[in-house]
Amino acid sequence: MSFREGIIAAVAVGVLWAGQASAALAQATDLWTVTNVAVDASAASPSAAKEAALAKGRQKAWKEVYHRLTPATEWSRQAPMTDLELEPMVKSFDISGEKHSSTRYLAVVTYVFDAASVRTALRRTGVQYSESTAKPVLVIALNGGAWQPESPWGHAWAAQARRGRLVPVAVPEGDVQDITTLAAVSSAAGWDIVKPLADKYGAGSVLLAAAGKSATGMQVTMTHIKPDGRTPRSNAFARQGTEDETALAMRAAASIADGLQEDWKRTTSVDFASQSSLVVQVPFNGIADWVGVKRKLDSTRLIQRLAVEEMNMSTARLRLDYVGKAEQLQTALAQANIYLVPDDKGNWTLSRNASAANAPPAAAQSPNSVVP
């Protein structure tokens, strides 16, 4: 079956899937929330067993948050934390599926961490980490050349879309508009073909991920389509133990999504112990435009302080105190569709023009001052 034929055949399923996918996207977690943590502990009493289980769960959840924010090269530096230290870092938790006896307690728990407490803990240890959130990657999960959202592979990527990540994963809702656009997509597609889908979901790129069976498990052939080109690659996943198709698909999707995270974290992780400053000109069209730009700057985690030095009806001159490198600040701002552009004299301007992303690299420029 061709991809186009498979898409047409999937219309009925896609319409049913749309409501489910919308709900899944609406429930997507943030960076500080860890869901579905299975806890299990035994103790001399029910209350002691529950307390021990929740403490174990906090450690599991803290490890996941740490891994979300730091590149793999920093994981060996994760300092052990006592429960006395960790418990105040959890802002809230929700328990489901409780089972208990006189000596054992089991449940599934969602932990919500306090962002400020996590930042303090990370900075205290001196690790490099990132809070720069990328535009989502829209994943089109294919089976036999067709988009099949109800397949184990489709469900696996829907599960990834519900996880808090620096590079969020999005999946098509499957409405009529999606079906029409998906019918024109193939592994040979360029950005012009997938751009309508990417724009709909606010995605910065589209990943076609075609799963097929292999002698040992699963073979995944991928094409990552971006505005500046296409990158093909493939991964093989051998079945582990008694792993069924659903579990294998879940593990494969998680592994691929984790790879996207690592690429991003290597680029955006910064040392928060050092701070730099630069002065930037910000042209704008009216007060509403200025408010919109300032809101995006205020929400950029690398910017520690923003000071307005001069302002008239069409231009503002700002001093930005930021952590990381200038090119990392450029990358973070580009996710909000504003572009920090240097000229050949070292002057900086904020632009709304996407072509500004192709400006000379910021590494060639010098920030106005460096604060040790």
Beta strands, then each sheet from edge to edge (+ up, - down):
strand 1: 33-42
strand 2: 90-100
strand 3: 104-113
strand 4: 137-143
strand 5: 146-147
strand 6: 169-170
strand 7: 205-213
strand 8: 217-226
strand 9: 229-238
strand 10: 275-283
strand 11: 303-311
strand 12: 315-322
strand 13: 339-342
strand 14: 348-351
strand 15: 369-371
sheet 1: 1+ 3- 2+
sheet 2: 5+ 4- 6-
sheet 3: 5+ 4- 7- 8+ 9-
sheet 4: 11+ 12- 10+ 14+ 13-
sheet 5: 11+ 12- 10+ 15-
end
